[in-house]
Amino acid sequence: MNVRIKFPINFTAGIFYRDELQMNNYMVTLSMITNSLDGTINNIALDRIKYFIYHEIESSIFINSSDVERCEKFIDAGLKITTIPDAPVDQLIGIMLYYKLSSITEDRILIEEIEISSSIGEGLVYIHGSNENVDGLDIPEWWKSCDLIHCDSELIEDDEIVTLANVTAWRDLELEWPDEEESETGNTVVFADFKVLDDTE
C-alpha cells in the first residue's frame, strides 16, 4: 500500500544576490508518496534526502551560475556553492529541490509537492510540484542526476572529477538500493570527504 507522508526540513545556506552574501534560514516541507512496499527502500530514500540537504546544501552558497567569476572565487576559497540558473530566490531554489530530490530518490518515493519559505523571504511560502510550468527555464543537468552534484560541472577543475557509476557515492555512504548491481555506464561524479551519518562519531 502506498502511504502519503510529509517531511519537514530546516537548513541554513548562503545566498549571493545583488552583489551581497547573506545567510538565510530555509523551511521546507516535502509531501510524498511511498512507491515501494519495502520499508528498507523507503528509509534509504529518506536518508538520501536528509544526506543531500544536511551535508551538501546546508552551509553552501546559492549563486547564479552566470556569475562565473564569483563562483570560481568562492570555489577557490574552499566554499561550497550551489548554482542556480538565475537569481537564487526562494521560488527557484524550491524548483531545484523538487527536481533534485526527485532524482536522488529515483522513484522509490514520489515527491508530489515542495513548500519552501525563508527568513529573508519573510515567510512567504512557494509551492512546487509535478504540474509546475517551467517553460523558459533552462534546467541544469545536475538537477536531473541522482548523484550528489549540486554545481555546474564546468565550474569544477578537471583534475577533481572522475568518471564512475552513479551509485558509487551512495554505495560509499551505504545508501545504495538493496541488491543494486554496479552499473557499467559512467557519469561525472566529484569526490568529497563524506561524513558518516551517525552524528555520534
N, C-alpha and C positions, 0 to 999 in steps of 0.2 A: 504494500500500500504506500502510495506517495504521501508525504507529510509536508504541510506548509509550515515554514519556520521563519522567524525573524531573528536577526543577529545585530546587536548594536556594536559599533566600533568607534572609539575616540582616539585621535592621534594628533601630534603636533608636527608641523612641517613649515619650512620657509617658503615665501613667495618673493620672486624678484619681479616687481611690477612698477612701471613708471620710474625706472632708474633707482628704485629703493628696495632694499631687502628687509622684509619683516617676517616675524614668526607668527604663525596662525594656528589656532586650535580648531580642528575639524570634528564634526559629529556626523556619523554615517550610520544609517540603518539599512541592512540588506533584507529584502523579502525574497525567500527562496522556496523551492520545492525539491524535496529529495527525489532522486531519479534512480535509486537502487534500493533493493531490499536488504542489502548487506550493510550493517551498521558500521563495519570497519571502513568501507569505502566512503560513507558519509562523514565519518570522523576525519579521514585523510583529507577530504575536500575542504572541510572547515579549517583544519590545521594548515593547509596550503594558503588559504585566505589570510589567516592570522599571521603566518610567517611573512608573507609578502608585504602586508601592511606594517607590521611591527618591526621588521628587520630591514626592509628595503625602502618603503615610502616614509616611515617615521624618520624625522630629522633630515630628510632630503630637502632639496630646494626645487620647487616648481618654477619652471622658467620657459619662456617662449623659445622654441627650437630655432627660430630665425635669428636669435641673438647669439650667433655662433661665437663671437669673440668673448662675450661674457661667460658663455657655457664653458669654453676652454679654460678661462681663468679660474672658474670655480673648480673644475676638474684638476687643474694643475696645483691648486691649493689643497687638494685632498678631500674636497667636499663632494657629497653625493648630490646628483641632480636628477630630476625627473622632468623630461622635456615634454612640452605641450605645444601643439601646432598653432597656437595663438596666445593671447594674454591668459595667464593662469588664474582665471576667475573660477569661482565655485562651480558654476554650471558646467564648464568644460572639464574640470577635474572629476566631476561626477560621471560624465560620459566616459572619460578614460577608465575610471574604476569599473564601470559596468562592463566595458569591453574586456579589460584585462582580467578581472576576476572571473568572468565567464570563460575566458580562455584557459586559465590555470586550473579550473575545476573540470574542464573537458567533458561537460555534460553529465558528470556524476551527480552534481547538484545544479539545478537550473536557477539562475538568478533572474527573478521576474522584475524587480524594481530596486533602485537605489535611491535613498533620500540623503541629501547632503546639505549641511549648513556649516557656518564657521563664525568665529568671533568677529573677524574683520567684516564678514558679510552681514553682521548684525542679526544673525539668527534666521535670515530668510532661507526657507527650505526649497531646494530644487529636487525634482523627482524625475528619474530617468528609467527607461525600460525598453523592452523589445520593440515597441512601436515608435521609438524615438526617430524623429526626422533629422537625419544628419546630412542632408543634401548640401553640398558645397563644402563640407568638412573633409579635409584630407586625412584619412585615418592612417596613422603610422603603423608600420609593420609590427613593431613590438607590442602594440595593443592586442594583436591577434595571435601572439605567440604564447605558448603555455609555460615558457621558462621564466626566469627571474629578472630578465632585462627590463629596465624602466627608463631607458635613454636611447636616443637615436644612435645607431651603431657607428655611423660615420664620425661621430664626435670622440670616439674612443680610439686610442692608439692601437695600431695593428698588432704590436707585439704583446698586447694584453688579451688578445682574442684567440681562441682555439675553436676548432670545429669538432663538436661532439653531438651525441644524440640528445634530443630534448629532455629525455627522462633522467639524464645523468645527475644534474643538480638536485633533483627531487630524490633520487636514489641515495645520494650522499647524505641527505637530511632524513633518510628513512621515511620519505613521504611519496614513494612510488606506489602505483596501484598494485594490489596483490597479483602475483604471478605475471607481472608485466615483463615481456621479453624485450631484450635490448634491441633497439631499432638500428638498422644499418644506415639510415638516412641521416646526413649531417645537418646541423643547424648551428648558427652562431651563438655561442654561449660565452659569457665573461666569467672568469673565475673570481670568486670573492672569498674573504675569510669568514665563512659561515659560522655562526654561533649555534650551540646546541639549544634545543627547545626547552630543556629543563632549566628554569631560572635559578635553581638552587646551585648549579655548577658555576 
